[in-house]
């Protein structure tokens, strides 16, 4: 795309990632550090960066983009197109999106506080449910529960008005996520703060499930001798349908895996079951069983 009339294409994403890596390497990426970086760049203190301030700020990190790249990056960060970069725009650019696992945890915490999905959480509800009993700073008496809460609420803009929006709740934990490197650490934080329990299935990587599914398919194909004949596949299905209900339950899937000498952990079992149960009926129908054998999901 042409930017600022220069008539040249630039790889914005590459430049953006290079800058993020440089900032991370030299200063870290937690919210306090990003705020400090922005304030240091904002020489005139107006809360916005013009292109000159932006250029000098990048130079302080040893980052000297070409003029065309600088213009492209400026435009990329300037979401409201006013020719300057606000703190909110800068922070949004530096944020890492939540991983699927982390997003599910934040969603679970949010639903606990807003069970009717109204789109907002009453601040009183937030405070009542906020648990600091396992917070290291509180346990070490470096902070009180009230201080911890005040710091959190100060970083959620809509809390000032007595209601916390869904977007602000997610944005807050997206910011927190930046300074929590491991998924396990983030999971522990959310579970301790909101007294929720992470779904075991969420802790499993897609690669683990892919590997297990490929193994199960291989063994089922061996049992069916590679046949796609409906009669033979139905006979195999009936062998696993222990209570003759016409479908497979979770327990029957587990028994099937034991019989095939492919026992899996309970968390993996649920993940495999949910994968085969395409229509989410709560059981595996014959058609789903056949599709699982015949069509390789990971060719």
C-alpha positions in Angstrom: 0.0 0.0 0.0 1.2 3.6 -0.6 1.7 5.5 2.6 2.0 9.3 3.1 2.2 9.8 -0.6 5.6 8.2 -0.8 4.3 5.7 -3.4 6.3 2.9 -1.9 5.2 -0.4 -0.3 6.7 -1.1 3.1 6.4 -4.2 5.3 4.7 -2.7 8.3 4.4 -5.9 10.2 8.1 -6.7 9.9 9.1 -3.2 11.1 6.5 -3.3 13.9 7.8 -6.7 15.2 11.4 -5.5 15.0 10.5 -2.6 17.2 8.6 -4.7 19.7 11.5 -7.1 20.0 13.9 -4.2 20.5 11.8 -2.7 23.2 11.3 -6.1 24.9 15.0 -6.8 24.8 16.0 -3.5 26.3 13.2 -2.7 28.7 10.7 -5.5 29.0 7.0 -5.3 28.0 5.1 -4.9 31.2 2.6 -2.0 31.4 4.6 0.1 33.7 7.6 -0.1 31.4 5.5 0.7 28.3 4.1 3.7 30.1 7.5 4.9 31.1 8.8 4.5 27.5 5.8 6.5 26.2 6.3 9.3 28.7 10.0 9.5 27.9 9.2 9.9 24.2 6.5 12.5 24.9 8.9 15.5 25.2 6.2 18.2 25.3 4.0 16.3 27.7 0.8 16.6 25.7 0.0 12.9 25.9 0.6 12.4 22.2 3.7 11.7 20.0 4.3 13.6 16.8 6.5 12.1 14.2 9.6 13.9 15.5 9.1 12.7 19.1 8.4 9.2 17.7 11.6 9.3 15.7 13.7 10.5 18.7 12.1 7.9 20.9 12.9 5.1 18.5 16.5 6.3 18.3 16.8 6.0 22.1 16.4 2.2 21.6 19.0 2.2 18.8 16.2 1.8 16.2 16.8 4.0 13.2 14.2 3.2 10.5 14.3 4.7 7.1 12.0 7.8 6.6 9.5 5.8 4.6 9.4 3.0 7.3 9.0 5.6 10.0 6.1 7.2 8.2 4.5 3.8 7.7 4.9 2.8 11.3 3.5 6.1 12.4 0.4 5.6 10.3 0.1 2.0 11.5 -0.1 3.1 15.1 -2.2 6.2 14.5 -5.6 4.6 14.7 -7.7 7.7 14.8 -5.7 9.2 11.9 -5.0 12.6 13.6 -1.3 12.5 12.7 -0.1 11.6 16.3 0.1 8.6 18.5 -1.7 8.6 21.8 -0.7 6.5 24.8 -3.7 4.2 24.2 -2.7 3.7 20.5 0.9 3.0 21.6 -0.2 0.5 24.2 -2.5 -1.2 21.8 0.3 -1.6 19.3 2.6 -3.1 21.9 0.0 -5.5 23.3 0.3 -9.2 22.5 -3.1 -10.8 21.8 -4.2 -13.3 24.4 -3.5 -16.9 23.5 -6.5 -19.2 23.1 -5.9 -20.7 26.5 -5.6 -17.3 28.2 -8.6 -16.0 26.5 -10.7 -18.9 27.7 -9.6 -18.2 31.3 -10.5 -14.5 31.1 -13.8 -15.5 29.5 -14.5 -17.8 32.4 -13.7 -15.1 35.0 -15.8 -12.6 33.2 -18.8 -15.0 33.0 -18.6 -15.5 36.8 -18.9 -11.8 37.3 -21.5 -11.2 34.6 -23.5 -14.5 34.5 -26.4 -12.9 32.5 -24.0 -11.5 29.9 -25.2 -7.9 30.3 -21.9 -6.6 28.9 -20.9 -4.9 32.2 -19.8 -5.8 35.7 -20.8 -3.8 38.7 -17.7 -2.6 40.5 -19.2 -3.8 43.8 -19.4 -7.3 42.4 -15.9 -7.0 41.1 -14.6 -6.0 44.6 -16.6 -8.7 46.4 -15.2 -11.5 44.2 -11.6 -10.2 44.0 -9.5 -12.6 46.1 -6.0 -11.6 47.3 -5.6 -14.4 49.8 -2.9 -16.0 47.5 -1.4 -12.8 46.2 2.4 -12.8 47.0 2.5 -9.0 47.7 -0.4 -9.2 50.1 1.0 -12.4 51.8 4.4 -10.6 52.3 2.5 -7.6 53.7 4.0 -5.4 51.0 0.5 -4.3 50.0 -2.9 -4.5 51.5 -5.9 -6.0 49.7 -7.3 -2.4 49.4 -4.1 -1.2 47.8 -4.0 -4.1 45.3 -7.7 -3.5 44.4 -7.1 0.3 44.0 -4.2 -0.4 41.6 -6.3 -2.8 39.5 -9.3 -0.6 39.3 -7.1 2.4 38.4 -6.1 0.5 35.2 -9.7 -0.2 34.2 -11.1 3.1 32.8 -14.8 2.2 33.0 -14.5 1.3 36.7 -14.5 5.0 37.5 -18.2 5.1 36.5 -19.1 2.2 38.7 -19.5 -0.4 35.9 -16.7 -2.3 34.2 -17.3 -3.0 30.5 -16.5 -6.4 29.0 -13.9 -4.8 26.7 -12.2 -3.1 29.6 -12.0 -6.3 31.5 -10.5 -8.1 28.6 -8.1 -5.2 27.8 -6.9 -5.2 31.5 -6.0 -8.9 31.4 -4.4 -8.5 27.9 -2.2 -5.9 29.5 -1.5 -8.1 32.5 -0.7 -11.0 30.1 2.2 -9.0 28.7 4.1 -9.3 32.0 3.3 -12.9 32.7 5.5 -15.0 30.4 4.0 -18.5 31.0 0.5 -19.8 30.4 0.8 -21.7 33.7 1.6 -18.5 35.6 -1.3 -16.6 33.9 -3.7 -19.6 34.7 -2.7 -19.6 38.3 -3.2 -15.9 38.6 -6.7 -16.0 37.2 -7.7 -19.1 39.2 -6.5 -17.6 42.4 -7.9 -14.1 41.9 -11.4 -15.2 40.8 -11.7 -18.7 42.4 -12.3 -20.4 39.1 -11.0 -23.7 37.8 -9.5 -24.0 34.4 -11.1 -26.6 32.2 -8.6 -29.5 31.9 -9.0 -29.6 28.2 -7.8 -26.0 27.9 -4.4 -27.0 29.2 -3.8 -29.4 26.3 -2.0 -28.2 23.2 -3.5 -28.7 19.7 -0.3 -30.6 18.8 -1.0 -33.1 21.6 -4.6 -33.7 20.4 -3.4 -34.0 16.8 -0.9 -36.7 17.8 -3.5 -38.7 19.8 -6.1 -38.5 17.1 -3.7 -39.6 14.5 -2.7 -42.6 16.7 -6.4 -43.6 17.3 -7.3 -43.3 13.6 -4.3 -45.5 12.7 -5.4 -48.2 15.1 -9.0 -48.0 14.0 -8.0 -48.3 10.3 -5.9 -51.4 11.3 -8.9 -52.9 13.0 -11.1 -52.3 10.0 -8.3 -53.5 7.7 -8.5 -50.3 5.8 -12.0 -51.0 4.7 -14.6 -48.3 4.1 -17.4 -50.9 3.7 -20.4 -49.8 5.8 -21.2 -53.3 7.0 -17.7 -53.8 8.4 -17.5 -50.4 10.0 -20.9 -50.8 11.6 -19.8 -54.1 13.0 -16.7 -52.5 14.5 -18.9 -49.7 15.9 -21.3 -52.2 17.5 -18.3 -54.0 19.1 -17.5 -50.7 20.9 -21.1 -49.9 21.7 -21.2 -51.9 24.9 -24.7 -51.0 26.0 -26.1 -51.3 22.5 -27.6 -47.9 22.5 -26.6 -47.1 18.9 -24.0 -44.5 19.9 -20.8 -44.3 21.9 -20.6 -42.6 25.3 -17.5 -41.1 26.9 -17.1 -44.3 28.9 -17.4 -46.5 25.8 -14.8 -44.4 24.0 -12.5 -44.9 27.0 -13.1 -48.6 26.9 -12.4 -48.6 23.2 -9.0 -46.9 23.7 -8.0 -49.3 26.4 -9.0 -52.2 24.1 -6.8 -50.7 21.4 -4.0 -50.3 23.9 -4.1 -46.5 23.6 -5.2 -45.4 27.1 -5.2 -41.6 27.4 -5.4 -39.1 30.3 -8.9 -38.0 31.2 -8.3 -34.5 30.0 -7.1 -35.8 26.6 -10.1 -38.2 26.5 -12.6 -35.3 26.8 -10.7 -33.4 24.0 -10.8 -36.5 21.7 -14.5 -37.1 22.5 -15.4 -33.5 21.7 -13.4 -33.6 18.5 -15.2 -36.7 17.2 -18.6 -35.5 18.4 -19.0 -32.9 15.6 -22.6 -32.0 16.3 -22.0 -31.7 20.0 -24.8 -34.0 20.9 -22.9 -35.5 23.9 -22.3 -38.8 22.2 -20.7 -40.2 19.1 -23.0 -41.4 16.4 -22.2 -44.0 13.8 -21.8 -41.4 11.0 -19.4 -39.4 13.2 -17.4 -42.6 13.9 -17.2 -43.4 10.1 -16.2 -39.9 9.2 -13.5 -40.0 11.8 -12.0 -43.2 10.3 -12.5 -42.3 6.6 -11.5 -38.7 6.4 -8.1 -37.8 7.7 -8.3 -34.4 9.5 -4.5 -34.0 9.3 -3.4 -35.2 5.9 
